Amino acid sequence: MIADLLVRRTSLFDSRIPPPLRRRLRAVLESPSQETWDSARSIVLHSEWGFTLTRWGAVRAVDENFPRRKASGPGGWERVPDQLTLARYGGRARGGDCAHAPSPGI
């Protein structure tokens, strides 16, 4: 229930976001976990000349204490963002070339 309300508040319904990427963004919003976060963190939400905003950058914009990098070793992420943190920036991440997967190696 709360996930449905949060999804409506985010940019997931933006038609410029390809359906496979929308599914990954929705998955992390509905059920934040190491796996769903790792799958969605690098999706580009907004891009314009000289500026690119990923899902990870959007989380860091509202939570400056969020990890700057993935922990090395078997644990993966020190923590994953909660639903409210994920939704807080979602509605503002619009415009430009919205949501595309990064090139390999990023």
N, C-alpha and C positions, 0 to 999 in steps of 0.2 A: 504493500500500500504506500508506504513512505517513498519507496523507490520510484513508483509511478509519478508521484507529485514532483519529486526531484528531477526526474527525466524530463518532464514537461517544462521545467524551469531552465533547463540547459539548452545548449545549441544542438542537441542530437536530432532535432527535427529540421535542421537546415538542409535544404535539398542539395547543397554543394558537397555535403559529406557523403561519400560513397557508402552504400549499404553495408559492406563488410566492415568498414571502420566504425560505422554507427553501432553495429552489433558489439564490437569490442569495447567501445566507450560505454554503452549501456550495461554490458556485463560487469565492468568494474564499478559502476554506480550502483547497480543492484546488489552486488556481492563483492565488496572490496576484499581482495586476498592477494597473496604474493603472486599467484598465477595471473589473475585478471589485471592487476596493476602493471605487471611486467609486460603484458600484451598491449596495454593501452597507453603507457607512459610516453612513448615517442611519437604518437600521432600528432601531426601538425594541425592545430586549431585555427591558426591565423597566420597569414604570411603576406608581407608586402615588402617592397624594396628596402633592404637593409634590416628587416625585422622578421623573425620567425618565432611563433609561440607554440610550444608543444603542450600536451596535457600536463607533463611534469612541470614545465615553466609556469603554467596556470596555477598549479597547486602551490608552487613556491611563491607566487605573487600574493597569495592569501595566507600562507603559513611560512614565514621566513625561517622557521626552525626545521622545516622539512629537510631530510637528507639531500645533500648536494650530489651525492653519487651512490650507486648501488654498492652495498658492502661486498667485498671480495670474499670468496669462500662459499661454503655450502649454505649459509643462512639466507642468502639473497638480501632482501631489503631489511633495513633496521626496523622500519615500520611502513605501513601503507596508509594512505589517506583515508579518512572515514567518509561516509556519504555526504555529510554536510559540507566538508571541506571541498570535496569534488564538485558539488553543485554550486558553491559560492561563486566561483569564477565562470562557470559554464555559460551563464546567460550573457556575459560580456565578451565572450570569445567568438565574435562574428565579424564578417566582412573579409575582404581580400580573397585570396585563394584558400578557402576554408578546407581544412582536414584532408591531408594526404599523408600517406606513409612516407617516412624518411627514406633516404637512399641507404643501401646496405652499409653497415659499418658505423652508423651514427648511434 
